[in-house]
Every structure is written in C-alpha cells, then in structure tokens.
Amino acid sequence: MKPSELKYITQEIIDKGGINVSSPEMSDEARRYNMDAVTNNAVKRRTDVITGIWYVLSMPFAALQVCVMLMGRTLQDWGFYGAGEFQNIMTYAMIGAVLLGIIAYIGLMSYYVVFRFQRDPKLVLLCSLPLFLALFSRGGLFIVAINMIMAFWYTKTDEKLSTEAGYPAFVRLAVTTMNSDEDNIQNVTYDGIRERTKHLRADDEEFL
C-alpha cells in the first residue's frame, strides 16, 4: 500500500507497531496493511540475503581465480627457465600487482559492501575495479559483471519498496479491539462498537 492510500494508519502508528480499531474500515485497512507489510518485508529480506551471499562468496571465488592464474603463469614461466633476469622481474611485478589487487578488492568489498551494507552500483563498481585491473580474465570479468547485476537489482528493488507504507522495516501492526465486544478482528461491526460504548458509559455513570 502507498502512504497516500492510508486513511487511518499514520507513520506514528507504524512506529508504535500497533493500532486499536474502532470501525470495520479501520480493521480492513489494518488487515490490508499487514498483508502488504509481510509481502514487502519478505521481498526485502530475500533481496538482502541473495545479494549478501553473493558478495561474500565472490571474495573467496576471486581469490581462487587469482590462485589458478598465478599457478598457470608459474608453470608457463618454468618453460622459459633461463630466459634471464628481466623475465623474473616481470613475473614478480605481475604477482605483486595481482596480490595487491585481490587484497584491495577483498578489503573494499568487506568494509563498504558487506559490513556497511552499501549497495550503490557506482560504489560496487569502484570496489570491484582493483579485481578488474588485477585479474583481467574471463573469471574476473564474470565476478565484476555479477557484482554489478546484483547492485542494480538491489537498488531497483529498494527504490520500489521505498514507495510502500512502512518502509524500510515494514513492521506488522498488532491490532486490538478495546472498544468492541468482539474478540476477533473479523467480527468487528458498527453495532458491536456502539453497544460496547453504551455499556462503558452506563457503568461509569452507575459508579459515580
């Protein structure tokens, strides 16, 4: 439900997490809000979990890609044994650049994307850039591409949910019927509320 569609439920009521209904209309609105809140909360949690799992798994997966690449390069260098000191210097420089890239990638992704929960596509791209530069291979491009897809999906879903009432927590309201004889929300009627009010007033006058 959009906030503009709510007549009885305010942000204050949502923050408190409960509403006392006094009419069938209020009961129906609370019921529809709770249904939407459960659905929206499930969508948000599912998006958070899926993107979070991928970003966590992408780091060991990237490290594995680096190990495979370095092992392949090492085996290749063994075939050029005796090529000279220049070949060794280039190999050491390449290994150093790759290791720095994977360390920077893991550090940036862990702090900004996983720990601080920043999923903006631009930030995710910047965090993925060290891996892209250090591991220019099909495996590296795959990781960066999935990172961006996840970031755009998360942002798109979050923007859609932000227009719904109850964002971002989507608290399910506890509904009470203090001014009704009925103990079930579905049984609330105007007559029941009116009779309950009459009894309360009569009891107060009799007490006085």
Buried (B, 14 or more C-beta within 10 A) or exposed (E): BEBEEBEBBEEEBBEEEEBBBBBBEBBBBBBBBBEBBEEBBEBBEEBBEEBBEBBBEBBEBBBEBBEEBBEEBEEEBEEEEEEEEEEEEEBEEBBEEBEEBBBBBBEBBBEBBBEEEBBBBEBBBEBBBBBBBBBEBEBBEBBBEBBBBBBBBBBEBBEEBEEBBBBEEBBBBEBEBEBBBBEEBEEBBEEBBEEBBEEEEEEEEEEE
